[in-house]
Amino acid sequence: MKKIVLTGGGTAGHVTPNIALLPHLKAAGFEVFYIGSYDGIEKRLIGDFDIPYTGISTGKFRRYLDIKNLTDPFRVVKGYSQARKYLKELKPDVVFSKGGFVSVPVVRAAASLKIPCIIHESDMTPGLANKLCIPVAARICCNFPETLQELPASKAVLTGSPIREELANGSRLEGLKLCGFSAGRPVIMVVGGSQGAASINEAVRKALPMLLQDFQVVHLCGKGKLDDTLLTLTGYKQFEYLKSELKDIFAMADVVISRAGANAICELLALAKPNLLIPLPAAKSRGDQILNARSFASQGFSLVLSEDDLTETLLTEKVQELYCSRQTYIEAMRQSRQLNAIDTIVGLIKEVSA
């Protein structure tokens, strides 16, 4: 069997695409190993699978002043040495990186050993971690047509993002049962990312008197962000987060309100769910979600609402507009070039490891 090392971590978005690849890599004859940080989210998520996991030292690369900028470079150097030693002993045929700062020492160490590396950039513009890996990568996968212009033409491939197959196998009936909803009224799914989004949570809850006139609302609001005063409100169901039941909520949802993280919107694309994106504003990020949302809007996949303009009235109007035009969005998404991500990426892995 050939060996492949997966790496990526820091957030769920840097791990779940790797998880989506697992059964397909095994079916293709690869023995899979994972390198992550000592105690990051990737260790917990990968722990659900029968995969050897190795933790290394890692540090964050910051563009701003922080006392940790003095110590983290030493952690990165240590992580590079650890990764290189491990890879030299393991002798994998290929490394696949989903990004995050833990991936930098792994990819650079692999390259120093002449092990081919494929990296995946989720956002429209490459983040700093991937910028440090691009020079030594054999192939660079991306989610957006615009990203191809930012990457070396000889390496870049528009693939889309690997999506967990189980998300497409949900039951609308089970979702309705879980929420106690009626089958005769449309459903809005609200999701603000794994940590929730306070501004979206607040706007949705203020808009409930208007939204519930025409819709039922299922709200994934983030850990510790339930509103106890709304627990018995008819047509409104809150969850901090969902695991196996998430597929049933997706199956039930007619439209989705979401942040514009790359992994989240690629799931919406794969499931052809009409969506209203409220990207994280530039003041709270490097602006990648704004660019992601803009790209999806230009391709006809999404309706976009700026957080700066977010009010309960405008939110309700946008949701009604989205619902009335939902079939147009569904048809555009079904014609996307980014729907065969897993097959394309596994094909690239086979190619570079041959």
N, C-alpha and C positions, 0 to 999 in steps of 0.2 A: 504493500500500500504506500502511496505517496503521503507525505506529511505536509500539513498546512498549519501555520500559526496565525491566529486571529488576534487582533489587538484593537483597543479603543475603549474609552471610558471617560468618566467625569460626570456625564449625564446619561439618562436612559437613551436619548437619541443617538449616542455613540455606541450603544450596545445592542439594541433591539434589531437593527438591520443585520448584525452578525448572527444573532439568534435565528433570524429568518433564513439565513443561508445554511444553517447546520444540517438539516435533513438532506438537502440537495448535495452538499459537499460529501457527506457520507455515502450517498447513493452513487456519487461519481468516483468513489474509491479512495477518498482522502481520510487519513487519520488526523483528527483535529485537536489542536492544543491552543491554549489561550494565555496571553500575557497581559496583565493589567496592573493596577496599583495594589498596594497592600490591603487597603480596606475601602476602596471606592465602590460605587453602586454596581460597577461591572462584576465585582466578586460575588455580590449577593445574587445578581441576576443569572450569572453563569452557573452558580451553585445548584440551580435546578436541573442541570444537565450533566450527563456523565462525561465530562471533559476535563482533562488535566489542566489545572490552573496554576500559574506562577505569578507571584507578586513581585514588583520591583519598586525601587525608590523613584519618585517622580516629583517634579516641581513645576510651577506655572510660570509661563513667560508673560510678563506684564508690560504694557505700554505706559503705565502710570507709576508714580512714585509710591513705593511701599518698602518697608524694612525687609520684607521677605525676598525682595530682589537681590539682597546681599547673600542670602543663604540658599535659595532655591537652585541657582546654577550648580552648586555642589551636589544637590540631590539628583539633578539631571545627569551629571557626569557619573555619579554612582549608579544610576539606573542604566545608563549606557553600558557600563562595564558588566553589570549583572545580566543584561539582555544579551550582550555579546557572548559571554561565557555560556549561557544557557543555549543559545542558538548554535554555537560551535559544537556543543555536545549533542544536541538534538538532530542537527543537519536537516532542517525542513527543506522542502522543494520550493516553497513560496510563502510569502507573508502577505496577508490582507489586512489593511488598516482602515478602520472607520473613523479615525480622528480622535481629537482630544489630546491633552498634553502628555498622557502616558504613552501615546503612540510614537512620539518623536524619538526617544532613545531606542525604541524597538526597531523602527524603520531605518534609522541611521546605522544601527549596529548590524542589521541584516545586510544593508548595502555594502558595508565594509567587508563582509564575508562573501560577497558576490551572490547573495540570495535574492532572487527577483522579488520586488515588492509592488503590489497594487494598492493604491490609496483611493478613498472615496470622499469627495467633497460634497456635503449636503447642501450648503447654502450657495447663493448665487455668486458671491465673491469668496475666494478662499480665505479661511481663517489663518491666524498666525502659525498654528501647529502644522497645518498642511503646507503652508508656504515653506516651512523648513524642510518638509519631506519631498516636495515636488521635484527638486533637482535630481534626486536619486531614485525616483519611482520609475518603474517600467511602464505602467499605465495609470491614468488618472480618470476615475469615473466621476460623473457629475449628474445633477438632477435637472439643471436648467439649460436651455439652448444658449442663453446669454453667457453662461460660464465658459463655454468653449472658447470664447474670445480672450479669456483671462489665462488660458492654459497653453502649454506647448502643443502645437497642432499634431505632432507625431505621437503624442502620448494620450491625448484627451479623447474620451468616449462618452457620449450621452447615453446613460443607462437608466436613469431613474433610481429610486431607492428600494432595496429589498424590503418587502412587506410580509409580515407573518401571515401565512396562508389561512390560519384558523379565523382571522378577522373576517374573511369572506364567507365563512360557514356558519354564521349566526342564524338564530330563529327569531323572526319578528314576534311570533306568538309568545315565546319565552320572555322576550323583552317586555312585552305588554304585561305579562303576569308578574314579572319582577317589580314593575313600577306601579301596578294596579291601574293601568290606563285603559281607556276605551279603544276598541279597534276602529271606531268610526270617526276619530278626530286626528288630524296630522300632529306629528311630534317634532319638536325642536330639541336637538341635543346640544348642550353647551359644555365646552371643554376648554380650560385655560392652560393646559400643560400639566406636567406631573406635580408642580408645586401650586397649581391654581393661579388665578390672576385676580387680584383684589378689585381692580377697576371694572373688569368684566362682571365679576360676581355682583358687585354693587349695582351696576346698571341693569343687569338682568332682573335682579330682585325688585328694583324700583319699577321696572317695566311689566312685572307680572300681572297687575290688574288689566293692562291692555293686551298682553300676549295671550293670557288664558281665555280671552273672549273667543279666540279662533284656534288656539293651539294647546297642546299639552307640552310640558317642558321637563326634560330630564337633565339634571345639572351635575356635572362632575366638577366639584368646586375646590378640591385640594384638601390635604390633610389639615385637620383642625379648623376648617372653614365652613362647617355646617352652620346654618341659622336655625336655632332651636324654635324660634317663633313661627317658622314656616313648615314645621314637620307634618302638620295635619292638613295643609292646604290642598284641596282637591285639584288634580291635574298637574301638580308640581312634585317632583321627586328628586331628592338630593342624595349624592354619594360623595364621600371623600375621594375615593378612587375605586376602580374595578379591575379585576384580573380576568378570570375565565368568562365572566358574564359580559365583558366589554363587547364581544362579537355580537351578542344578542341586542345590545343597545344600539350598535351601529345598524344592524338589520332593521330595527324598529324605526330609526330616525328618518324623517323625510328631508330635513335640512339640518345643517350643523353650524353653530357659531364657535369659532376657534381662534386661538393665537395662530401665528404664521411660522412656527418652527418648521424646519424643512421636513423632519420625519413625520410630523403630524399632518402636514398638508399632502405629503406623498401618500399617506394612508387614505386620505379623503379622495385623492385622485384615483387610486387603485380601486376603491369601492364605489367610485362615481357618485359621491354624495355632494349635492349642491351645498355650497358653503359661503358663509359670511366671515371674512377674515378681519380680525382686529389686531394688527401687528404690534409687537412691543415697540414703543416709541424710541427714537434715536437717543433721547436723553437717558434712557435706561439700558442701552445696548450699543453695539457697534453699527446698528442700523440694518443688520442682515434680514430681519423679519420684514422690514418695510420693502426691501428689494425682492424678497421671496413673494410677498403678496402682490407686488406690482407685476411680476412676471406671470403669476397665475391669472391675474386679471386680464393681462394682455393676450393670454392664450384662450380666454373665454371660460376658464375653469372656476373663477371665484368672483364674488362681489366683495369690495373692500371698504372698511370704515375706519378712519383714523381715530385713535384713542383720544386725541385732542378734541374731536368733534362728538365724542360719545355722550349721548343723553338717552334717557329712557324712551323719549318720543322718536328720535331719529333711529334708534336701534329697532324699535317696533316697525317703523316705516320700511327700513332696509330688509328686515325679515319677511315682511309681506311681499315686497318687491321680488325677493329671492324665491319665495315659494311660488308666486304666480309665474315666474320664468324658469322654474326648476328644470323643465325638460330640455331647454336650450343648453343649460350647463351640463346636464347629463350627457347629451349627445357630443358636446365638445370634448369632454373628458374621455369618452369611449374611443375617440379618434386619436388620442395622445400617442406619441412615439415613446413614452417613458413607462409603458405598462409591462414590459417583459424584463424587468431589472434582474431578477434572479437568474434566468437563463443566460442573459447577456454577460453577467458578472462571472458566473460559473464557467462560461465559455472562455472568458479572458484568463481566468485562473488556470484552466487546462492548457491554454496556449502558452503562457509564460513559464509554466512548470514542465513543459514537454522536454 
